[in-house]
Every structure is written in structure tokens, then in C-alpha cells.
Amino acid sequence: MAQQLDPNEVVTFKEMLTANSVMVDALAQLLIEKGVIGEKEFFTKLKEVQAEYQRMSYKTREEA
């Protein structure tokens, strides 16, 4: 039998997306501030990963 969800514990997709974005941003800022990675290195990698996600998304649409 399905379990009843507590309305006080349910979050919207927007709230979940915002929380995730804040956490990722905080982690990136900490890594840069502590010198673990450079800002240029971060943005270079970010662009690479974005391009990879776009290729995967395009490939998935072609297969459908």
C-alpha cells in the first residue's frame, strides 16, 4: 500500500532545483577560494560538461 506523504515535507521541483543550484554554486566557490581549482579551470570544465550534456540530449532525441 502507498505511504501517505507529509505535506510539510513535500517540496516543489523549483525549490529542489534552487536548493541544488545553491549547493553546487557554494561548492564551486569554496574550491576556487581555497585554490583547489582555478576560476578559469572551473569555467573551462563547465563548458566541456555543458557541451557533453547537449550532445547526449541531442543523441537521445535522435533515437526517439
OpenMM code with the backbone's topology and positions (N, CA, C; nanometers):
from openmm import Vec3, app, unit

residues = "MET ALA GLN GLN LEU ASP PRO ASN GLU VAL VAL THR PHE LYS GLU MET LEU THR ALA ASN SER VAL MET VAL ASP ALA LEU ALA GLN LEU LEU ILE GLU LYS GLY VAL ILE GLY GLU LYS GLU PHE PHE THR LYS LEU LYS GLU VAL GLN ALA GLU TYR GLN ARG MET SER TYR LYS THR ARG GLU GLU ALA".split()
positions = [
    Vec3(0.0839, -0.1168, 0.0000),
    Vec3(0.0000, 0.0000, 0.0000),
    Vec3(0.0897, 0.1249, 0.0000),
    Vec3(0.0487, 0.2264, -0.0722),
    Vec3(0.1266, 0.3500, -0.0822),
    Vec3(0.1261, 0.4250, 0.0506),
    Vec3(0.2411, 0.4856, 0.0785),
    Vec3(0.2542, 0.5612, 0.2028),
    Vec3(0.2082, 0.7051, 0.1818),
    Vec3(0.1330, 0.7566, 0.2772),
    Vec3(0.0845, 0.8956, 0.2719),
    Vec3(0.2032, 0.9906, 0.2910),
    Vec3(0.2134, 1.0915, 0.2045),
    Vec3(0.3203, 1.1896, 0.2158),
    Vec3(0.2795, 1.3023, 0.3093),
    Vec3(0.3753, 1.3485, 0.3873),
    Vec3(0.3519, 1.4617, 0.4767),
    Vec3(0.3622, 1.5891, 0.3942),
    Vec3(0.2536, 1.6674, 0.3834),
    Vec3(0.2579, 1.7893, 0.3019),
    Vec3(0.3654, 1.8879, 0.3458),
    Vec3(0.4074, 1.8817, 0.4709),
    Vec3(0.5127, 1.9712, 0.5200),
    Vec3(0.6512, 1.9299, 0.4717),
    Vec3(0.6649, 1.8062, 0.4246),
    Vec3(0.7939, 1.7564, 0.3777),
    Vec3(0.8053, 1.7566, 0.2255),
    Vec3(0.6979, 1.7841, 0.1557),
    Vec3(0.6976, 1.7834, 0.0103),
    Vec3(0.7474, 1.9192, -0.0409),
    Vec3(0.8397, 1.9152, -0.1368),
    Vec3(0.8916, 2.0383, -0.1955),
    Vec3(0.8581, 2.0394, -0.3438),
    Vec3(0.8517, 2.1590, -0.3988),
    Vec3(0.8247, 2.1716, -0.5417),
    Vec3(0.9523, 2.1452, -0.6196),
    Vec3(0.9355, 2.1196, -0.7473),
    Vec3(1.0511, 2.0990, -0.8339),
    Vec3(1.1398, 2.2233, -0.8335),
    Vec3(1.0781, 2.3418, -0.8359),
    Vec3(1.1538, 2.4673, -0.8351),
    Vec3(1.2365, 2.4800, -0.7076),
    Vec3(1.1788, 2.4450, -0.5925),
    Vec3(1.2524, 2.4515, -0.4656),
    Vec3(1.3698, 2.3551, -0.4659),
    Vec3(1.3480, 2.2355, -0.5184),
    Vec3(1.4535, 2.1354, -0.5233),
    Vec3(1.5646, 2.1801, -0.6187),
    Vec3(1.5267, 2.2356, -0.7335),
    Vec3(1.6241, 2.2840, -0.8304),
    Vec3(1.7048, 2.4005, -0.7739),
    Vec3(1.6385, 2.4915, -0.7052),
    Vec3(1.7068, 2.6058, -0.6441),
    Vec3(1.8054, 2.5590, -0.5377),
    Vec3(1.7628, 2.4675, -0.4516),
    Vec3(1.8499, 2.4160, -0.3461),
    Vec3(1.9733, 2.3491, -0.4059),
    Vec3(1.9530, 2.2719, -0.5124),
    Vec3(2.0644, 2.2045, -0.5781),
    Vec3(2.1598, 2.3060, -0.6386),
    Vec3(2.1062, 2.4082, -0.7033),
    Vec3(2.1903, 2.5118, -0.7647),
    Vec3(2.2726, 2.5862, -0.6612),
    Vec3(2.2122, 2.6168, -0.5475),
    Vec3(2.2828, 2.6873, -0.4397),
    Vec3(2.3976, 2.6009, -0.3871),
    Vec3(2.3721, 2.4718, -0.3679),
    Vec3(2.4772, 2.3826, -0.3175),
    Vec3(2.5934, 2.3705, -0.4154),
    Vec3(2.5637, 2.3549, -0.5434),
    Vec3(2.6684, 2.3436, -0.6447),
    Vec3(2.7487, 2.4733, -0.6523),
    Vec3(2.6796, 2.5872, -0.6477),
    Vec3(2.7475, 2.7165, -0.6517),
    Vec3(2.8393, 2.7331, -0.5311),
    Vec3(2.7909, 2.6973, -0.4128),
    Vec3(2.8715, 2.7089, -0.2910),
    Vec3(2.9963, 2.6205, -0.2997),
    Vec3(2.9796, 2.4982, -0.3475),
    Vec3(3.0946, 2.4080, -0.3615),
    Vec3(3.1970, 2.4632, -0.4592),
    Vec3(3.1510, 2.5133, -0.5730),
    Vec3(3.2426, 2.5695, -0.6723),
    Vec3(3.3175, 2.6887, -0.6138),
    Vec3(3.2458, 2.7769, -0.5448),
    Vec3(3.3108, 2.8937, -0.4847),
    Vec3(3.4146, 2.8535, -0.3809),
    Vec3(3.3825, 2.7546, -0.2981),
    Vec3(3.4791, 2.7080, -0.1977),
    Vec3(3.6049, 2.6497, -0.2617),
    Vec3(3.5860, 2.5675, -0.3644),
    Vec3(3.7004, 2.5073, -0.4321),
    Vec3(3.7901, 2.6137, -0.4932),
    Vec3(3.7295, 2.7172, -0.5514),
    Vec3(3.8071, 2.8255, -0.6116),
    Vec3(3.8745, 2.9090, -0.5038),
    Vec3(3.8005, 2.9467, -0.3991),
    Vec3(3.8565, 3.0280, -0.2905),
    Vec3(3.9733, 2.9600, -0.2210),
    Vec3(3.9656, 2.8284, -0.2048),
    Vec3(4.0711, 2.7550, -0.1353),
    Vec3(4.1864, 2.7177, -0.2284),
    Vec3(4.1736, 2.7522, -0.3557),
    Vec3(4.2815, 2.7255, -0.4501),
    Vec3(4.2891, 2.5828, -0.4978),
    Vec3(4.1865, 2.5057, -0.4732),
    Vec3(4.1857, 2.3667, -0.5197),
    Vec3(4.1778, 2.3652, -0.6719),
    Vec3(4.0957, 2.4538, -0.7277),
    Vec3(4.0872, 2.4726, -0.8719),
    Vec3(4.0876, 2.6222, -0.9003),
    Vec3(4.1272, 2.6568, -1.0206),
    Vec3(4.1242, 2.7969, -1.0607),
    Vec3(3.9895, 2.8303, -1.1249),
    Vec3(3.9569, 2.9586, -1.1239),
    Vec3(3.8289, 3.0014, -1.1832),
    Vec3(3.8253, 2.9697, -1.3324),
    Vec3(3.9358, 2.9939, -1.4027),
    Vec3(3.9416, 2.9633, -1.5466),
    Vec3(3.9244, 2.8131, -1.5699),
    Vec3(3.9908, 2.7323, -1.4867),
    Vec3(3.9800, 2.5870, -1.4969),
    Vec3(3.8349, 2.5422, -1.4764),
    Vec3(3.7684, 2.6030, -1.3775),
    Vec3(3.6290, 2.5692, -1.3497),
    Vec3(3.5403, 2.5988, -1.4696),
    Vec3(3.5539, 2.7195, -1.5261),
    Vec3(3.4669, 2.7570, -1.6374),
    Vec3(3.4973, 2.6781, -1.7639),
    Vec3(3.6235, 2.6414, -1.7834),
    Vec3(3.6595, 2.5566, -1.8974),
    Vec3(3.5905, 2.4214, -1.8844),
    Vec3(3.5979, 2.3634, -1.7648),
    Vec3(3.5356, 2.2332, -1.7415),
    Vec3(3.3837, 2.2431, -1.7523),
    Vec3(3.3273, 2.3524, -1.7006),
    Vec3(3.1833, 2.3730, -1.7075),
    Vec3(3.1363, 2.3728, -1.8528),
    Vec3(3.2086, 2.4425, -1.9397),
    Vec3(3.1727, 2.4461, -2.0813),
    Vec3(3.1825, 2.3079, -2.1443),
    Vec3(3.2859, 2.2316, -2.1081),
    Vec3(3.3021, 2.0960, -2.1606),
    Vec3(3.1839, 2.0073, -2.1210),
    Vec3(3.1471, 2.0149, -1.9940),
    Vec3(3.0381, 1.9313, -1.9434),
    Vec3(2.9049, 1.9730, -2.0057),
    Vec3(2.8827, 2.1036, -2.0209),
    Vec3(2.7598, 2.1510, -2.0851),
    Vec3(2.7498, 2.0978, -2.2276),
    Vec3(2.8600, 2.1021, -2.3012),
    Vec3(2.8608, 2.0517, -2.4388),
    Vec3(2.8309, 1.9022, -2.4414),
    Vec3(2.8867, 1.8289, -2.3451),
    Vec3(2.8624, 1.6847, -2.3364),
    Vec3(2.7148, 1.6558, -2.3095),
    Vec3(2.6544, 1.7307, -2.2176),
    Vec3(2.5121, 1.7128, -2.1878),
    Vec3(2.4275, 1.7438, -2.3113),
    Vec3(2.4647, 1.8483, -2.3845),
    Vec3(2.3898, 1.8838, -2.5047),
    Vec3(2.4004, 1.7741, -2.6096),
    Vec3(2.5191, 1.7171, -2.6269),
    Vec3(2.5364, 1.6068, -2.7225),
    Vec3(2.4516, 1.4871, -2.6820),
    Vec3(2.4520, 1.4546, -2.5519),
    Vec3(2.3724, 1.3406, -2.5040),
    Vec3(2.2241, 1.3664, -2.5257),
    Vec3(2.1798, 1.4886, -2.4996),
    Vec3(2.0397, 1.5247, -2.5171),
    Vec3(2.0009, 1.5149, -2.6633),
    Vec3(2.0856, 1.5624, -2.7530),
    Vec3(2.0594, 1.5572, -2.8967),
    Vec3(2.0532, 1.4135, -2.9435),
    Vec3(2.1480, 1.3318, -2.8950),
    Vec3(2.1536, 1.1909, -2.9339),
    Vec3(2.0282, 1.1174, -2.8868),
    Vec3(1.9819, 1.1460, -2.7669),
    Vec3(1.8625, 1.0827, -2.7121),
    Vec3(1.7409, 1.1183, -2.7965),
    Vec3(1.7312, 1.2444, -2.8400),
    Vec3(1.6165, 1.2867, -2.9227),
    Vec3(1.6202, 1.2179, -3.0585),
    Vec3(1.7390, 1.1945, -3.1145),
    Vec3(1.7502, 1.1281, -3.2431),
    Vec3(1.7039, 0.9830, -3.2353),
    Vec3(1.7300, 0.9188, -3.1208),
    Vec3(1.6943, 0.7781, -3.1038),
    Vec3(1.5447, 0.7588, -3.0813),
    Vec3(1.4759, 0.8621, -3.0384),
    Vec3(1.3330, 0.8513, -3.0079),
    Vec3(1.2475, 0.8483, -3.1325),
] * unit.nanometer
topology = app.Topology()
chain = topology.addChain("A")
for resn in residues:
    res = topology.addResidue(resn, chain)
    for name in ("N", "CA", "C"):
        topology.addAtom(name, app.Element.getBySymbol(name[0]), res)
